[in-house]
Amino acid sequence: MYRVYVLKQRKGGSEVLAETKTQTNSFATASAAFWELHQQDFDAKHLLLMSKDNKQINAYRYQSKAGERDFLELGANLND
């Protein structure tokens, strides 16, 4: 099972933004959701995650730049 969602990180814990959640058995559907959310306008306190069977497989930090941890260029190959 793939899950895609945006996590808002803050002191004292993190919050999953419910309106961003996608859960599917299809990698193609999960990928489409990931790239759609990738283009949303969140700040650097937000992290876009894709997991498969409860293991993180892809991550993108909003406003990150090439070479930084959790940077993923739009259209890059996603891990399955």
WOGI-V373241 format. One record per backbone hydrogen bond with DSSP energy under -1.0 kcal/mol. CO is the residue of the C=O (numbers start at 0). NH is the residue of the N-H. If there is no record, write none. Layout:
co = [CO/CO]
nh = [NH/NH]
This chain:
co = [0/1/2/3/4/5/6/7/9/12/14/15/16/17/21/23/25/26/27/28/29/30/31/32/33/36/39/42/44/45/46/47/48/49/49/50/51/54/57/59/60/64/67/69/72]
nh = [52/23/50/21/48/16/46/14/12/9/7/17/19/20/3/1/29/30/31/32/33/34/35/36/37/39/41/45/8/61/6/59/4/56/57/2/54/51/49/47/63/67/70/60/75]
